[in-house]
Amino acid sequence: MNLTTTNQQGFAPVTLDEAMRFSDMLAKSSMVPKAYQGKPEDVLVAVQWGKELGLAPLQALQNIACINGKPSVYGDAAMALVQASPVCEGIEEYFEGEGTPNPVAVCVAHRKNRQPVTAKFSVEDSKRAGLWGKQGPWQAYPKRMLQMRARGFALRDAFPDVLKGLITVEEAADDPPERQLDQDKANSQFRQAPMRNPLDALAAPKAPVTLPVGVDPNTDEVIYAAPDLDEVNAQLSEISKPEEVDHVISMAEDIPAEAVAKTKGDWELHIPGKGSEYYPDYPSWSEAYEKMADKVLKATKLPNRDRLNKLKELRDVNMPIFDKVDTIERVNHTAAFSKRLAQLEGKV
């Protein structure tokens, strides 16, 4: 087996065959993390991830972990990768309000030719997320966990290209396996399932549904009749816009409001202070989200600081959606978010 060596970097396999044999040897060693022992395939994938990130093989095994089926990188390694990047001008980390009931971890990421990206994570944030007091690191090292959350958000927003879309291990470990399974299921359905007929989600009406079909020429009274369901279903299968579905559904009587809401789709767009809107698929949700963010950006009657806060709040309340979409889509949203922040922060 021919392995190349580089100064202070150790051995590195050159061909796929060498990489497989190298991974097999490492998997048999007790010097690698237990999660990789006896698993040469996992070792190979981790080494490849490390190569793409800029980590040497053994560095990759020490700093990349698979949490709930997703690769992630430890917060300290993420910091090292970013600081080693030529586009990084520095990272600031500190706490606000120490000694109060609600201290806030702050991370400010400075990137060349960009406005700084600031992320905060407070005790109140951790309580809303169900993390504060959680058994494990959140009980043993709460201050450190607050720091890791703020760091993860800031580095991902400012340097998505450096981290290749990976989240931190500390953040991934807080995501329950059940929730991850639900997200994977949703992603699978989004990629594979055809668009469902919106009426499939409706509960059966308590009384026969009738629709206006004409006017009696003798009495000028509206004539009602039961609709042809086959014809209605055929028309609905042609509909792609949520507002068109709403229009057709609103014509029927005695349909519970809850059932009508479900037909709007499973992709929920949270609008701070105004409730939610629903969309049938991710592309329409994504378009609506970006339009909403642009609307906030262009609300020139509001002070720039208020628009900054509203943009961040819009992103934070919709984070569950970002967590379940593909990495490329998440990176695109992050890049758009950073661009908007840069436009506003330069004027604050």
C-alpha positions in Angstrom: 0.0 0.0 0.0 1.5 3.3 -1.1 0.7 6.2 1.1 1.9 9.7 0.5 3.2 11.8 3.4 3.2 15.6 3.8 4.9 17.7 6.4 3.1 17.4 9.8 0.1 15.8 8.1 1.0 12.1 8.4 -0.2 9.5 5.9 -2.9 10.1 3.3 -4.2 7.4 0.9 -4.0 8.2 -2.8 -6.3 5.7 -4.5 -9.7 4.3 -3.5 -8.2 0.9 -2.9 -5.6 2.5 -0.6 -8.3 4.5 1.2 -10.4 1.3 1.8 -7.4 -0.6 3.2 -6.4 2.4 5.3 -9.9 2.7 6.7 -10.0 -1.0 7.5 -6.7 -0.7 9.5 -8.0 2.4 11.4 -11.3 0.6 12.2 -9.4 -2.2 13.9 -7.5 0.3 16.1 -8.5 1.2 19.6 -6.9 4.7 19.0 -9.9 5.9 17.0 -13.2 7.0 18.6 -15.5 4.0 19.6 -18.1 5.1 17.1 -15.6 4.2 14.3 -14.1 1.0 15.7 -15.1 -2.0 13.6 -16.8 0.2 11.0 -14.3 0.7 8.1 -17.1 2.1 5.8 -17.8 4.9 8.4 -14.1 5.6 8.7 -13.9 6.0 4.9 -16.8 8.4 4.7 -15.5 10.5 7.7 -12.0 10.7 6.0 -13.6 11.8 2.8 -15.7 14.5 4.6 -12.5 15.6 6.3 -10.7 15.9 3.0 -13.5 18.1 1.6 -13.3 20.3 4.8 -9.5 20.5 4.9 -9.0 18.0 7.8 -6.3 15.3 7.8 -7.7 11.7 8.2 -7.1 11.4 11.9 -8.3 15.0 12.5 -11.5 14.0 10.7 -12.1 11.0 12.8 -11.6 13.0 16.0 -13.8 15.9 14.9 -16.6 14.6 12.7 -19.5 12.6 14.2 -22.7 11.2 12.8 -25.6 12.3 14.9 -29.1 11.0 14.0 -27.9 10.0 10.6 -26.3 13.4 9.8 -22.6 14.2 9.7 -21.6 17.1 11.9 -18.5 18.8 13.2 -17.5 19.7 16.7 -17.8 23.4 17.6 -14.1 23.7 18.2 -13.2 22.1 14.9 -15.7 24.4 13.1 -13.9 27.4 14.8 -10.5 26.1 13.6 -11.7 25.5 10.0 -13.1 29.0 9.8 -10.1 30.7 11.4 -7.8 28.9 9.0 -9.8 30.1 6.0 -8.3 33.1 4.1 -11.7 34.8 4.1 -11.9 35.0 7.9 -10.9 38.2 9.7 -11.6 37.1 13.2 -14.2 35.7 15.6 -15.4 37.4 18.8 -17.2 35.5 21.6 -18.5 36.9 24.8 -21.5 37.0 27.2 -24.0 39.7 27.8 -25.9 40.0 31.1 -23.7 37.7 33.1 -25.0 37.5 36.7 -28.6 38.0 35.6 -31.3 35.4 35.2 -31.0 35.5 31.4 -27.3 35.7 30.3 -26.8 35.8 26.5 -24.0 34.1 24.6 -22.8 36.3 21.6 -20.7 35.3 18.7 -19.6 37.9 16.1 -18.1 36.5 12.8 -15.9 38.8 10.7 -15.5 37.9 7.1 -13.4 39.9 4.6 -15.4 42.5 2.6 -18.6 41.6 4.5 -20.5 43.2 7.4 -20.0 41.2 10.6 -22.6 38.5 11.4 -23.8 38.4 15.0 -25.6 35.5 16.6 -27.0 35.4 20.1 -28.4 32.5 22.2 -29.8 33.2 25.6 -31.1 31.1 28.6 -34.6 32.1 27.4 -33.8 30.8 23.9 -32.7 27.5 25.4 -35.8 27.2 27.5 -38.1 27.8 24.5 -36.1 25.0 22.7 -36.5 22.7 25.6 -32.8 22.5 26.3 -32.3 24.3 29.6 -31.8 21.7 32.4 -31.7 18.9 29.9 -29.8 15.9 31.2 -26.2 15.8 29.9 -24.0 18.7 28.9 -26.8 21.2 29.4 -26.8 20.4 33.1 -23.1 19.9 33.4 -21.8 22.8 31.2 -24.8 25.2 30.5 -22.6 28.2 29.8 -20.5 26.2 27.3 -23.6 24.9 25.5 -25.0 28.5 25.1 -21.6 29.5 23.6 -21.7 26.6 21.2 -25.2 27.4 20.0 -24.3 31.1 19.3 -21.1 30.0 17.7 -22.8 27.5 15.4 -25.4 30.0 14.2 -22.8 32.7 13.5 -20.3 30.5 11.7 -22.9 28.8 9.6 -24.4 32.1 8.5 -21.1 33.8 7.8 -19.1 30.9 6.4 -21.5 28.3 4.8 -18.9 27.6 2.1 -16.2 26.8 4.6 -18.3 24.4 6.7 -20.0 22.8 3.6 -23.4 23.0 5.2 -22.4 20.9 8.3 -23.9 21.8 11.7 -22.1 21.5 15.0 -22.2 18.2 16.9 -23.4 20.1 20.0 -26.5 21.3 18.0 -27.1 18.0 16.3 -27.0 16.1 19.6 -29.9 18.3 20.9 -32.1 17.2 18.0 -34.2 14.1 19.2 -33.9 11.0 17.0 -37.7 10.9 16.7 -37.7 14.4 15.3 -34.9 13.6 12.9 -36.8 10.5 11.7 -39.9 12.7 11.1 -37.7 15.2 9.1 -36.2 12.5 7.0 -39.6 11.1 6.3 -40.8 14.5 5.3 -37.8 15.0 3.0 -38.4 11.7 1.4 -42.0 12.5 0.8 -41.1 15.8 -0.6 -38.6 14.3 -3.1 -40.7 11.2 -4.1 -44.4 11.6 -3.5 -46.7 13.2 -6.2 -48.8 16.1 -5.3 -51.9 14.9 -3.4 -55.4 15.9 -4.1 -56.2 18.7 -1.5 -59.7 17.2 -0.9 -58.1 14.0 0.5 -57.4 15.9 3.7 -61.0 17.0 4.1 -63.3 15.4 6.7 -66.6 14.1 5.3 -69.3 16.9 5.5 -72.1 16.3 7.9 -74.7 17.1 5.3 -74.8 16.8 1.5 -72.8 19.6 -0.1 -74.6 21.7 -2.7 -73.3 24.4 -5.0 -75.1 27.1 -7.0 -75.6 25.9 -10.6 -78.0 28.5 -12.1 -81.0 30.7 -11.7 -84.7 29.8 -12.2 -85.9 32.1 -15.0 -89.5 32.1 -13.5 -88.7 33.0 -9.9 -85.2 34.4 -10.2 -84.2 32.1 -7.3 -80.8 30.4 -7.2 -80.8 26.7 -8.0 -78.6 24.5 -5.9 -77.5 21.0 -6.8 -74.9 18.4 -5.6 -71.7 18.8 -7.6 -70.2 16.2 -9.8 -67.3 15.0 -7.5 -65.4 13.4 -10.4 -65.4 16.7 -12.2 -64.4 18.6 -9.1 -61.5 16.2 -8.5 -60.4 16.5 -12.1 -60.3 20.3 -11.8 -58.5 20.2 -8.5 -55.8 18.0 -9.9 -55.0 20.8 -12.3 -54.6 23.4 -9.6 -51.1 24.3 -8.3 -51.6 27.6 -6.6 -52.7 27.6 -2.9 -55.1 30.5 -3.4 -56.9 28.6 -6.2 -57.4 25.6 -3.9 -58.8 27.9 -1.2 -61.2 29.4 -3.7 -62.6 26.1 -4.8 -62.9 24.8 -1.2 -64.6 27.9 0.1 -67.5 27.3 -2.3 -68.5 24.2 -0.4 -70.7 24.4 2.7 -70.5 22.7 6.1 -66.8 22.0 5.8 -64.9 22.4 9.1 -62.4 25.3 9.1 -59.7 22.9 10.4 -60.1 20.7 7.3 -59.8 23.7 5.0 -56.6 24.8 6.8 -55.1 21.3 6.2 -55.7 21.6 2.4 -53.3 24.5 2.3 -50.4 22.1 2.7 -47.9 20.8 5.2 -45.3 23.5 4.7 -46.0 26.1 7.3 -44.6 29.6 7.0 -44.5 31.3 10.4 -45.0 35.1 10.3 -44.0 36.7 13.6 -47.0 38.4 15.2 -49.4 37.4 12.4 -49.7 33.6 12.6 -48.9 31.2 9.8 -49.5 30.6 6.1 -49.4 27.1 4.6 -48.0 25.8 1.3 -48.3 22.5 -0.5 -44.6 22.0 -1.3 -41.2 23.4 -0.5 -40.7 25.5 -3.7 -43.8 27.5 -3.1 -42.9 27.9 0.6 -39.4 29.0 -0.2 -40.6 31.6 -2.7 -43.1 33.0 -0.1 -40.4 33.1 2.6 -37.9 35.0 0.4 -40.6 37.4 -0.6 -41.5 38.0 3.0 -37.8 38.6 3.9 -37.5 41.1 0.9 -40.7 42.9 2.1 -39.0 43.4 5.6 -35.8 44.6 3.9 -37.7 47.1 1.8 -39.9 48.4 4.7 -38.0 51.7 4.7 -40.5 53.3 7.2 -38.9 51.1 9.9 -35.5 51.9 11.4 -32.7 49.7 10.1 -32.3 48.1 13.5 -35.9 47.1 13.6 -35.7 45.6 10.2 -32.6 43.7 11.3 -34.4 42.2 14.3 -37.5 41.3 12.2 -35.3 39.5 9.6 -33.6 37.5 12.4 -37.0 36.7 14.0 -38.4 35.6 10.7 -35.5 33.2 10.2 -35.5 31.9 13.8 -39.2 31.0 13.9 -38.9 29.2 10.6 -35.7 27.3 11.6 -37.6 23.9 11.8 -38.3 24.1 8.1 -34.6 24.9 7.3 -33.6 21.9 9.4 -35.6 19.5 7.2 -34.5 20.7 3.7 -31.5 19.7 1.7 -28.1 21.2 2.6 -27.9 23.1 -0.7 -31.3 24.8 -0.1 -30.3 25.6 3.4 -27.1 27.2 2.2 -29.0 29.3 -0.4 -31.3 30.7 2.3 -28.4 31.4 4.6 -26.6 33.2 1.8 -29.7 35.3 1.0 -30.1 36.1 4.8 -26.5 37.2 5.1 -26.8 39.4 2.1 -29.8 41.2 3.5 -28.1 41.6 6.9 -25.1 43.1 5.2 -27.2 45.7 3.4 -28.8 46.8 6.7 -25.9 46.5 9.1 -23.9 48.9 6.9 -26.5 51.6 7.6 -27.0 51.0 11.4 
